[in-house]
Each structure stands twice: as structure tokens, then as C-alpha cells.
Amino acid sequence: MKPDHYPADPAHLWRHFYEITQIPRPSREEAAVRQYIIDLAGQGGHRWRSDDAGNTVVSVAATAGREGRETVIIQNHLDMVTVKSAEKAHDFSRDPLQLAVEDGWLRADGTTLGADNGVGCAAALALMTDPAVVHPPLELLFTVDEETGLGGALRLDPALLTGTRMLNLDTEEWGELYVGCTGGGGWEFRRRFETAPAPVAQHWTLAVQGLAGGHSGIQIHQQLGNAIKLLGQCLQGLAGIQIGALEAGVAHNVIPREGAISFACPPAVAAQLPQRIAGVREQALGYLPAADGQLAFSLQPANLDRVLGVDDSAQLLDLLAVFPHGVQAYSLALGTELADLSINLAVARLRAGELVLESSYRFFNSAQSLPLQNAVLALARVYRLAVQEVVGYPGWQPDMDSELLARACTLHQQLFGSVPAVKAIHAGLECGILKGKKPELDILSFGPTIRGAHSSTERLQINTVKPFWQFLTTLLAQL
């Protein structure tokens, strides 16, 4: 049942969005919502087609008088993130969402709302069903499995598409136009070290906590502290260190915020540790951002069975010190708020003598990333690391001379009296993958305001939807 005060204008968009929220659509379980779209297409007499991955394109003929214009692709993903609060009983594979309107926002009761990217899907369907909309030929592209790794876009058959201009409706801040996103790749490194019984010495576990952590793409330019780097910094160069275990980091796309390293050392070195650790903390707080102000180290006695040798331990600490991390280049076009090239030392783990490191890098221009890639692989050879490459994905390099961008900026000024913010995002989007499959595409991304995406507090700002729709339909009428 629709909640009280559910929005009514634009009617077709809000109707489709409500119906989408009543259809379960976790990643890789998009069959029901795909069928909803196919049924709508059939009712309107529109041709549709799908590829083997389940990506679906609906062709919508131009309105009268615009038949000869270039086809425009409208692109969104069908799946949603499925997160709920601890106390909420909800089965995302079966249950419809329960909606509520509160203080100008539309939200779900204790779950993600799926406005990411359901509101874009609803807008695309409204273009198909609302007879008042004037538009050129359209190809409505609905991809699958975006939220778990851009899988649908990666497997898209580009033969489904004929258009050379694309509007992606998956941006979450009204008033911003996105013109680029990074590509990326990464590696897993492994090395097996010999271990020996731990010496009769002092055994310790050094832990670091209080760092903010964050997304290795959109937050990398904030220069947040890296737990792996700080742990290594505390011990590198100390004589007689023998490492037994190391655990830091959780995933390739997360800046590591906490971790611990266990080691043996001579008593004379143990006596130096408190001062050394306090010095590292003081130095770090002098350059880290305020978000990392709670940085704290703890040193506790440990009981180790086996450890690396002194030389291997020193080599491991040197590796952590020289391994690159952070922004490597900033955007010449958009300034230092946007990183052009970055790398994240994401995971470091040593268990029973087996070392595992995970790292990922991001770029707008793949050629610019090659020296960084070569440097990391050279480092792996020097430190005798086995390398497993993570499958990468292409970027969408900002084109500030885009004709589509110029039209959109002019229109935004005419409609709303303000110049939109033109941005690129240092993270992977489907746009980059689609640009890689169809290099001729001129792409623009925008959408209404969404807060708390990927969380149970996700909400859609209602009063941004109408201007978003007005902008979308007026732009299409001009293309």
C-alpha cells in the first residue's frame, strides 16, 4: 500500500517507482523486475531484446517529427543493495518494500529504498509510457548485477545498442552533472616465508585503531591514514624484530582503518617501543586529516609459537614501507578535489608464514596508470611475490568539450538560473565500462538527490525529482 502523502507529480515516474519497490530485486535476482519492464514494453508495442547476461534494451520510437534524429540511450541498473536494520524482519528475495514519507523524503521502513537506481529506472519507464514527453528515438538500457561488481555491464553485448549519446540516471546529487569515472584493476600478492620457533624473548601485539577508513576511490584524495602503513612505520628499522602474524584491512576497495601485528623482539628493543610508537602517533596526527583524530595504538603482551627470521621480518617491513599508497596524480582539468590516479594498499595478512597483500588502483586514463603498474610489478619481483592480477575495468575520461555537456549546462542555466556543478568521480561506474565497449558514446550522468545509499537509512529527496524530470524531458526534446 502506498504511504500517506506519496508523491503524485510527475505521475508516470512515481507510479513506476512505487511498482518497482514492490518487486524484489536483489543483485542476480532481477528476473521479476525484468518481466515487469518487458510486460510494459509489450503493452506499448515496443520492441525489446536481452543478452545472455540478462541486460535488457527497450526501443522506443521517436515522437512525431523527430524520427530522423540520433538515438539516445537511457541507462540504469535494475538491482538494488539489500541492507536492513538489525531489528527489521525482511526477506529481500520475497518481500515488497514498506515505504514512508517523512520531512520531504521518501524512505523505506528499516531497509534500503532502492532509489539507487530504481528512481532512474522509473524515469526511463515514464519516458516510454507518458505520451506528453517529446523525444528522439530511445534505447532504454536496463543492466543487471551492478551492485556486486558491475557484472551486467561487463558482460553486456554492445550489439544491443545503436545510439551514440547516453544519459545515465544513476547520480545521487541533484544539480551535479557527471562526465567521468575511473577505471581500475588490482592484484593479490603472495609469498611463503620459512618460520622457526619463537625465541625466548619478549612477544608483543601492536594494534592500531581510531582511523576513519573509507572508500578507496571517492575518499582517497582526503589522505586518510592507512593502518598497514602505520603499523609498519612503528617497527621498521628496529633491530631483532621477528614477525609472527599480521592482520589489517578488509577489502580491496576500502582504505584499511585498523589492524594488528604480532612479533618477538629483544628486551632492549622492547624498552624502546613505547617511545617509538608515541612518536609515530604524534607525527601522524600532525599530517592526517581531522577524521583520523582518534588514532590510537595499543601494545599488549603476546604468546607466539613460530615467527619469521630477522632478515625476512626486516624485508617484510621494508616492503610495507615502499609499497605505494594514495593519490599519484591529480586532475589537470578539475583540480585537486579529483584524483586522476591512485592506489590503495588494502589488505596485509601473515598467517603461518604465508603473506597475502591486496592492492587496487584507479585511473581515468589507462596509459597514465602504466608506469604505476610497472613499478608495482617490479616491486613484486624484487620481493619475490607471486602475483595474481584482478580483472580490471575501463574508465570514462572526462571530456570537457562534450557537445552533450554543453547543451546540458546551457539548459540547466535556462531552466533553473544556475550553473550546474560539473564533476567526475574517482570510482568505477557502469559508464566507464559502456564507454569501453562503445568508445563513440557521448555520456552524461545526473539524477535526483539520494542520501544514505547502501544503508537502511537510504532516502530520496522528493522535491528534487520534479526538476530532475523536467531537465531530463526538456533535454531530450532538444536532442
Backbone torsions as a table, in degrees:
resi	resn	phi	psi	omega
1	MET	NA	136.8	178.0
2	LYS	-65.8	144.0	179.7
3	PRO	-75.2	163.4	173.5
4	ASP	-58.8	140.7	176.5
5	HIS	67.3	23.2	176.0
6	TYR	-61.0	135.8	-174.3
7	PRO	-61.6	152.5	-176.8
8	ALA	-123.3	-11.0	-174.8
9	ASP	-134.0	121.3	7.1
10	PRO	-78.7	133.0	-167.3
11	ALA	-62.5	-48.1	-175.7
12	HIS	-64.7	-42.2	-179.8
13	LEU	-61.3	-49.0	-177.1
14	TRP	-67.9	-32.6	177.3
15	ARG	-64.7	-47.2	-179.6
16	HIS	-65.6	-37.5	-179.5
17	PHE	-63.9	-43.0	178.8
18	TYR	-60.3	-45.7	-178.3
19	GLU	-63.3	-36.1	177.1
20	ILE	-65.0	-38.3	180.0
21	THR	-67.4	-16.9	179.3
22	GLN	-91.3	-0.7	-179.8
23	ILE	-110.7	116.8	177.6
24	PRO	-59.1	136.8	-177.1
25	ARG	-152.0	55.4	171.1
26	PRO	-62.7	162.2	175.1
27	SER	-55.9	135.1	180.0
28	ARG	71.2	9.4	173.9
29	GLU	-130.5	49.1	-173.8
30	GLU	-96.1	8.0	-173.2
31	ALA	-59.4	-41.9	-176.5
32	ALA	-67.5	-42.5	-179.9
33	VAL	-72.7	-31.1	173.2
34	ARG	-61.7	-42.2	-179.8
35	GLN	-65.7	-36.4	175.6
36	TYR	-57.9	-44.6	179.9
37	ILE	-67.3	-43.3	-179.8
38	ILE	-62.9	-39.8	178.5
39	ASP	-64.3	-42.3	177.6
40	LEU	-62.1	-41.7	178.9
41	ALA	-62.2	-42.7	179.4
42	GLY	-63.8	-39.9	178.7
43	GLN	-62.1	-32.1	-179.7
44	GLY	-92.4	-0.7	-179.7
45	GLY	75.3	26.2	-178.4
46	HIS	-96.7	142.2	179.4
47	ARG	-79.0	141.1	177.3
48	TRP	-136.1	158.8	178.1
49	ARG	-154.3	154.8	-179.4
50	SER	-133.1	157.2	173.4
51	ASP	-102.1	-177.6	-176.3
52	ASP	-65.0	-24.2	-179.7
53	ALA	-78.7	-17.8	-176.4
54	GLY	103.4	-2.1	173.3
55	ASN	-63.2	139.5	-173.3
56	THR	-128.3	137.7	176.8
57	VAL	-122.6	129.9	174.4
58	VAL	-110.3	125.2	177.8
59	SER	-91.9	124.4	-179.7
60	VAL	-116.1	119.9	-178.0
61	ALA	-63.6	152.2	178.3
62	ALA	-64.9	152.2	171.7
63	THR	-72.3	163.5	-172.2
64	ALA	-54.6	132.8	177.8
65	GLY	90.6	-7.0	-178.6
66	ARG	-119.7	19.1	-175.9
67	GLU	-63.5	-30.7	-175.8
68	GLY	-87.9	2.9	-178.3
69	ARG	-82.5	162.8	-178.6
70	GLU	-67.2	143.8	177.7
71	THR	-69.6	138.7	177.0
72	VAL	-113.1	131.9	176.0
73	ILE	-90.4	132.6	173.7
74	ILE	-112.0	116.4	-168.9
75	GLN	-119.3	135.2	176.5
76	ASN	-150.5	164.6	173.6
77	HIS	-110.0	146.8	-173.0
78	LEU	-83.7	-31.0	-172.0
79	ASP	-80.9	163.5	179.2
80	MET	-133.2	154.7	172.7
81	VAL	-71.9	138.9	-175.7
82	THR	-114.6	91.1	179.5
83	VAL	-127.3	138.5	178.0
84	LYS	-135.1	159.8	175.0
85	SER	-70.5	159.9	-173.4
86	ALA	-60.3	-34.9	-174.8
87	GLU	-87.5	-6.7	-175.2
88	LYS	-83.7	128.2	173.6
89	ALA	-93.2	109.6	-177.3
90	HIS	-154.8	131.9	176.0
91	ASP	-106.7	106.4	-174.9
92	PHE	-67.6	-17.6	178.4
93	SER	-84.1	-10.7	-176.0
94	ARG	-133.5	-33.1	-168.0
95	ASP	-92.2	138.5	170.7
96	PRO	-70.7	157.5	176.8
97	LEU	-76.9	147.9	176.1
98	GLN	-104.1	116.2	-171.5
99	LEU	-97.7	158.0	175.7
100	ALA	-150.4	148.2	174.4
101	VAL	-109.0	128.9	-174.5
102	GLU	-148.6	117.1	174.9
103	ASP	53.7	40.7	176.8
104	GLY	85.2	6.1	-179.7
105	TRP	-120.9	145.8	170.8
106	LEU	-100.7	129.4	-179.3
107	ARG	-138.7	174.1	172.7
108	ALA	-108.0	159.1	-177.5
109	ASP	-83.6	96.6	173.5
110	GLY	77.4	9.4	-179.0
111	THR	-138.7	168.0	167.9
112	THR	-58.5	150.2	-179.3
113	LEU	-89.0	-28.1	-176.4
114	GLY	75.9	16.5	170.9
115	ALA	-61.8	-30.1	168.7
116	ASP	-86.4	97.0	8.8
117	ASN	-122.5	29.0	-175.8
118	GLY	-64.2	-32.9	-180.0
119	VAL	-68.9	-33.1	174.6
120	GLY	-67.8	-40.9	175.9
121	CYS	-60.3	-42.9	179.7
122	ALA	-62.9	-39.7	177.9
123	ALA	-63.8	-41.6	178.7
124	ALA	-61.8	-43.2	179.4
125	LEU	-67.3	-34.2	177.2
126	ALA	-64.7	-35.0	175.7
127	LEU	-60.9	-31.4	-178.0
128	MET	-80.0	-33.4	-171.0
129	THR	-104.0	-16.9	-176.9
130	ASP	-88.8	110.5	-176.9
131	PRO	-68.6	-12.8	-179.1
132	ALA	-79.5	-14.3	-176.8
133	VAL	-79.1	131.9	176.1
134	VAL	-102.1	129.7	-173.7
135	HIS	-159.1	158.6	171.2
136	PRO	-77.0	-177.1	173.4
137	PRO	-57.0	136.9	-177.7
138	LEU	-120.7	146.2	166.6
139	GLU	-120.9	109.3	-178.9
140	LEU	-87.9	108.1	-176.9
141	LEU	-100.6	121.3	177.8
142	PHE	-116.1	110.4	-179.8
143	THR	-94.0	163.4	-178.8
144	VAL	-115.3	164.5	167.9
145	ASP	54.2	41.4	178.7
146	GLU	-77.2	-39.5	-168.5
147	GLU	-73.9	-15.1	-179.7
148	THR	-105.2	15.0	176.8
149	GLY	135.4	23.2	175.7
150	LEU	61.6	30.8	-172.6
151	GLY	-62.8	-41.2	-179.2
152	GLY	-63.2	-46.2	179.6
153	ALA	-63.5	-40.0	179.6
154	LEU	-61.3	-33.1	-177.7
155	ARG	-99.9	7.8	-178.2
156	LEU	-61.4	136.7	171.4
157	ASP	-85.8	109.2	-175.5
158	PRO	-65.8	-14.3	177.6
159	ALA	-65.9	-13.8	176.8
160	LEU	-66.5	-21.5	-168.8
161	LEU	-115.4	141.9	175.3
162	THR	-118.7	-17.4	-175.8
163	GLY	-68.4	157.0	177.6
164	THR	-116.4	-1.9	174.3
165	ARG	-125.0	140.6	-174.8
166	MET	-137.9	133.5	171.5
167	LEU	-108.7	115.1	174.6
168	ASN	-95.7	131.4	-174.0
169	LEU	-110.6	38.4	-174.1
170	ASP	-113.4	22.5	176.1
171	THR	-92.3	151.7	-167.4
172	GLU	-118.4	18.8	178.0
173	GLU	-139.1	107.7	-180.0
174	TRP	-62.9	140.1	-178.2
175	GLY	95.7	-0.8	177.2
176	GLU	-116.1	138.9	174.8
177	LEU	-113.7	125.5	-179.4
178	TYR	-101.5	135.5	-174.2
179	VAL	-127.6	11.1	179.6
180	GLY	-172.3	156.4	173.3
181	CYS	-151.3	159.2	-177.5
182	THR	-82.4	154.7	160.8
183	GLY	-91.7	-179.7	-178.3
184	GLY	-167.0	172.5	176.9
185	GLY	-166.3	-171.3	-180.0
186	GLY	178.6	-177.3	-177.5
187	TRP	-145.9	157.2	163.1
188	GLU	-117.6	128.5	-179.1
189	PHE	-111.9	142.0	178.7
190	ARG	-137.6	147.3	171.6
191	ARG	-154.6	136.3	176.3
192	ARG	-99.5	125.4	176.9
193	PHE	-103.8	148.5	170.0
194	GLU	-71.2	142.7	175.7
195	THR	-119.1	160.8	178.7
196	ALA	-139.7	160.8	176.7
197	PRO	-55.2	139.0	-179.4
198	ALA	-62.3	136.1	-178.9
199	PRO	-70.1	162.3	174.0
200	VAL	-76.6	91.9	-176.3
201	ALA	-152.2	-173.3	177.8
202	GLN	-82.9	133.3	-179.9
203	HIS	-112.4	135.3	-174.8
204	TRP	-139.9	154.3	167.5
205	THR	-121.5	121.1	177.3
206	LEU	-102.7	122.8	-179.8
207	ALA	-119.0	149.4	175.2
208	VAL	-123.8	136.9	178.7
209	GLN	-143.4	173.7	172.6
210	GLY	90.5	-4.2	174.7
211	LEU	-75.7	155.8	-177.3
212	ALA	-77.0	-32.0	-171.6
213	GLY	62.9	-169.0	177.8
214	GLY	150.5	-178.8	-178.5
215	HIS	-73.9	130.5	-174.4
216	SER	-73.7	-5.9	175.2
217	GLY	-101.6	-71.4	-170.4
218	ILE	-73.2	-10.3	178.2
219	GLN	-116.1	3.2	-174.8
220	ILE	-64.9	-30.1	-178.5
221	HIS	-73.1	-10.1	179.5
222	GLN	-78.7	-4.7	176.4
223	GLN	57.8	42.0	178.2
224	LEU	-67.9	151.2	-178.9
225	GLY	-66.7	147.1	179.3
226	ASN	-112.0	118.6	-175.7
227	ALA	-60.1	-36.8	-178.7
228	ILE	-63.6	-46.8	-179.1
229	LYS	-62.0	-42.8	-176.7
230	LEU	-69.6	-38.2	176.4
231	LEU	-61.6	-45.9	179.2
232	GLY	-63.1	-38.3	-178.6
233	GLN	-62.1	-33.5	-179.0
234	CYS	-67.0	-27.7	-172.2
235	LEU	-112.7	-20.0	-174.5
236	GLN	-60.2	133.0	176.7
237	GLY	90.1	-9.6	177.0
238	LEU	-77.5	136.8	-174.9
239	ALA	-75.0	140.4	170.4
240	GLY	79.2	9.6	177.8
241	ILE	-68.3	134.0	174.5
242	GLN	-130.1	113.0	-172.4
243	ILE	-85.4	135.7	177.8
244	GLY	-106.8	-34.5	-177.1
245	ALA	-157.2	154.8	177.7
246	LEU	-150.2	130.6	177.3
247	GLU	-141.0	115.0	177.6
248	ALA	-156.5	139.2	178.0
249	GLY	91.0	154.7	-175.7
250	VAL	-124.8	-28.5	-175.6
251	ALA	-161.5	158.7	-173.7
252	HIS	-64.9	-24.5	-176.0
253	ASN	-105.0	19.5	-179.1
254	VAL	-123.8	130.1	173.5
255	ILE	-70.5	122.3	-172.4
256	PRO	-66.8	129.6	-174.4
257	ARG	-106.7	-15.6	178.8
258	GLU	-154.3	162.9	179.9
259	GLY	177.1	179.0	-178.3
260	ALA	-151.5	147.0	176.2
261	ILE	-131.7	132.5	-179.8
262	SER	-111.0	139.3	-171.5
263	PHE	-157.8	161.2	171.4
264	ALA	-110.1	150.6	178.3
265	CYS	-157.2	158.4	176.7
266	PRO	-65.7	154.4	-179.5
267	PRO	-56.2	-36.6	-178.9
268	ALA	-64.8	-36.3	177.8
269	VAL	-72.0	-40.0	178.2
270	ALA	-57.7	-34.8	-179.9
271	ALA	-66.8	-24.4	-179.9
272	GLN	-83.8	-18.1	-169.3
273	LEU	-59.1	-48.6	-177.1
274	PRO	-56.2	-44.2	-179.5
275	GLN	-67.6	-40.2	179.8
276	ARG	-62.6	-46.3	-177.6
277	ILE	-66.8	-42.2	178.5
278	ALA	-62.6	-36.6	178.8
279	GLY	-66.5	-41.7	177.6
280	VAL	-62.5	-42.6	179.2
281	ARG	-62.5	-45.9	-179.0
282	GLU	-61.9	-43.4	178.4
283	GLN	-62.4	-45.7	-177.0
284	ALA	-62.5	-41.6	179.5
285	LEU	-66.3	-16.7	177.4
286	GLY	-78.1	-17.7	-179.8
287	TYR	-127.4	-15.9	178.8
288	LEU	-74.2	156.2	178.7
289	PRO	-71.0	166.9	-177.4
290	ALA	-59.3	-29.1	-179.7
291	ALA	-60.2	-23.0	-179.9
292	ASP	-98.1	17.9	-175.1
293	GLY	-65.1	-14.7	179.3
294	GLN	-93.4	13.9	178.9
295	LEU	-50.5	130.0	180.0
296	ALA	-147.7	142.4	173.3
297	PHE	-112.2	147.5	171.7
298	SER	-132.3	140.1	-179.6
299	LEU	-122.0	116.7	-175.8
300	GLN	-127.7	147.7	175.9
301	PRO	-60.4	147.9	179.7
302	ALA	-132.9	174.3	178.7
303	ASN	-136.7	99.5	-174.3
304	LEU	-101.0	143.1	175.5
305	ASP	-92.7	-50.0	-176.1
306	ARG	-134.0	149.9	-176.3
307	VAL	-142.7	164.9	171.2
308	LEU	-74.4	159.5	173.5
309	GLY	-68.0	167.2	-178.1
310	VAL	-61.5	-45.6	-177.7
311	ASP	-65.8	-44.1	179.3
312	ASP	-65.4	-37.6	178.2
313	SER	-63.6	-43.6	177.9
314	ALA	-62.9	-39.0	179.4
315	GLN	-65.7	-39.6	178.2
316	LEU	-63.8	-43.4	179.4
317	LEU	-65.8	-36.7	175.2
318	ASP	-63.9	-40.1	178.8
319	LEU	-60.3	-45.5	178.7
320	LEU	-62.5	-33.2	-178.8
321	ALA	-71.7	-39.8	-173.9
322	VAL	-91.6	-11.8	-178.5
323	PHE	-67.1	128.5	-175.9
324	PRO	-69.1	147.5	176.3
325	HIS	-153.6	139.0	173.7
326	GLY	106.0	-170.6	-178.6
327	VAL	-69.9	132.8	178.2
328	GLN	-105.9	-23.3	178.0
329	ALA	-158.4	145.2	177.1
330	TYR	-106.2	162.0	-177.0
331	SER	-69.7	128.4	174.3
332	LEU	-73.6	-27.6	-176.6
333	ALA	-86.5	-38.3	-171.6
334	LEU	-113.7	0.1	171.8
335	GLY	88.4	-175.0	-170.2
336	THR	-75.7	-5.6	173.1
337	GLU	-74.5	-12.0	-178.5
338	LEU	-124.2	119.5	175.3
339	ALA	-81.7	135.6	175.5
340	ASP	-84.9	-32.7	-173.0
341	LEU	-149.0	132.1	-179.9
342	SER	-150.1	165.9	176.5
343	ILE	-144.8	144.2	-178.9
344	ASN	-122.6	117.0	168.6
345	LEU	-80.5	101.3	-161.3
346	ALA	-97.4	-40.5	-173.9
347	VAL	-137.7	135.2	171.4
348	ALA	-135.1	125.5	-176.1
349	ARG	-142.5	130.2	173.1
350	LEU	-127.4	116.0	179.0
351	ARG	-134.1	125.3	177.1
352	ALA	49.7	39.9	176.0
353	GLY	85.6	-5.0	179.8
354	GLU	-99.6	120.3	178.9
355	LEU	-95.4	134.0	173.8
356	VAL	-129.6	126.7	172.0
357	LEU	-120.3	142.6	172.9
358	GLU	-125.5	136.2	-179.9
359	SER	-145.4	146.6	176.3
360	SER	-134.5	153.0	179.9
361	TYR	-130.2	156.1	-178.7
362	ARG	-134.6	147.9	-176.1
363	PHE	-153.6	155.2	166.8
364	PHE	-93.4	-38.0	-179.9
365	ASN	-114.3	115.8	-174.3
366	SER	-62.5	-33.4	179.7
367	ALA	-63.8	-35.8	179.8
368	GLN	-65.1	-25.8	-178.4
369	SER	-81.9	-13.1	-173.1
370	LEU	-63.0	-44.6	177.4
371	PRO	-60.1	-37.7	176.8
372	LEU	-64.3	-45.9	177.9
373	GLN	-58.4	-45.4	-178.8
374	ASN	-63.9	-37.6	179.2
375	ALA	-64.9	-42.7	-179.5
376	VAL	-65.9	-42.3	179.7
377	LEU	-67.6	-34.0	174.7
378	ALA	-64.8	-40.3	176.9
379	LEU	-60.2	-41.2	178.9
380	ALA	-62.3	-38.0	178.7
381	ARG	-67.5	-42.4	-179.0
382	VAL	-61.9	-39.8	-177.3
383	TYR	-96.9	12.2	173.9
384	ARG	55.1	48.8	178.4
385	LEU	-97.3	132.1	169.5
386	ALA	-74.2	138.4	-172.3
387	VAL	-117.5	128.9	168.8
388	GLN	-118.6	118.0	-177.3
389	GLU	-79.8	138.0	174.6
390	VAL	-88.8	135.4	-178.3
391	VAL	-59.6	128.4	-177.0
392	GLY	-94.6	-177.0	179.9
393	TYR	-147.3	149.9	-174.2
394	PRO	-78.5	162.0	177.2
395	GLY	-101.3	171.0	176.0
396	TRP	-119.7	98.3	-174.5
397	GLN	-74.9	131.2	-178.6
398	PRO	-57.1	134.6	175.4
399	ASP	-118.3	96.1	-176.6
400	MET	-73.3	-9.5	177.0
401	ASP	-98.9	12.1	-178.6
402	SER	-60.1	132.2	176.5
403	GLU	-64.3	-39.3	179.4
404	LEU	-63.2	-42.2	178.1
405	LEU	-62.4	-44.4	-179.1
406	ALA	-60.8	-44.4	177.8
407	ARG	-60.7	-43.9	-176.6
408	ALA	-66.6	-40.6	179.5
409	CYS	-64.1	-44.1	178.6
410	THR	-61.7	-43.6	-179.5
411	LEU	-64.4	-43.2	-180.0
412	HIS	-59.7	-41.7	178.1
413	GLN	-63.3	-41.5	-179.1
414	GLN	-67.3	-42.5	-174.7
415	LEU	-78.2	-38.4	-168.3
416	PHE	-122.2	-2.4	176.4
417	GLY	71.0	20.9	-180.0
418	SER	-143.0	152.7	176.9
419	VAL	-86.3	126.7	-179.7
420	PRO	-70.6	153.5	173.4
421	ALA	-77.3	125.1	179.3
422	VAL	-98.9	121.3	-171.1
423	LYS	-136.6	163.3	166.7
424	ALA	-129.9	159.2	-176.1
425	ILE	-119.3	134.4	-180.0
426	HIS	-86.0	62.4	179.1
427	ALA	-160.0	164.6	-177.9
428	GLY	-83.5	133.7	174.2
429	LEU	-128.0	163.5	176.5
430	GLU	-60.7	-28.9	-178.7
431	CYS	-56.0	-41.1	-179.5
432	GLY	-63.3	-41.6	180.0
433	ILE	-66.5	-43.0	-179.3
434	LEU	-67.6	-36.6	175.1
435	LYS	-62.7	-37.7	176.9
436	GLY	-65.1	-34.1	179.5
437	LYS	-80.7	-30.1	179.7
438	LYS	-133.4	82.3	-173.6
439	PRO	-59.2	-21.1	-177.8
440	GLU	-77.1	-7.3	-176.5
441	LEU	-64.5	133.8	167.3
442	ASP	-101.5	117.7	-167.2
443	ILE	-120.6	143.9	173.0
444	LEU	-139.7	140.5	-179.9
445	SER	-126.6	134.7	177.0
446	PHE	-159.3	169.1	179.8
447	GLY	-178.3	174.1	175.9
448	PRO	-75.1	173.7	-174.4
449	THR	-82.2	127.2	175.9
450	ILE	-124.8	136.2	175.6
451	ARG	-120.4	148.8	175.1
452	GLY	68.5	24.9	178.2
453	ALA	-55.7	144.9	-179.2
454	HIS	73.0	17.9	177.3
455	SER	-139.1	166.9	-179.7
456	SER	-72.6	-4.8	176.4
457	THR	-99.3	10.3	-179.1
458	GLU	-55.1	136.0	-178.6
459	ARG	-151.6	152.7	-176.8
460	LEU	-113.9	126.0	-179.7
461	GLN	-78.0	111.9	-169.4
462	ILE	-62.3	-41.6	-174.0
463	ASN	-75.0	-0.5	173.3
464	THR	-94.7	-10.5	-175.8
465	VAL	-74.7	-41.5	-179.0
466	LYS	-63.3	-48.6	176.7
467	PRO	-64.3	-34.3	174.3
468	PHE	-58.3	-46.5	179.3
469	TRP	-65.3	-42.4	178.4
470	GLN	-60.9	-43.2	179.6
471	PHE	-64.6	-46.5	-179.7
472	LEU	-59.7	-49.9	-175.2
473	THR	-71.1	-36.3	178.6
474	THR	-68.8	-39.9	176.9
475	LEU	-61.4	-44.1	178.9
476	LEU	-63.5	-36.4	179.5
477	ALA	-64.1	-24.8	-178.7
478	GLN	-90.5	-19.1	-175.7
479	LEU	-80.6	NA	NA
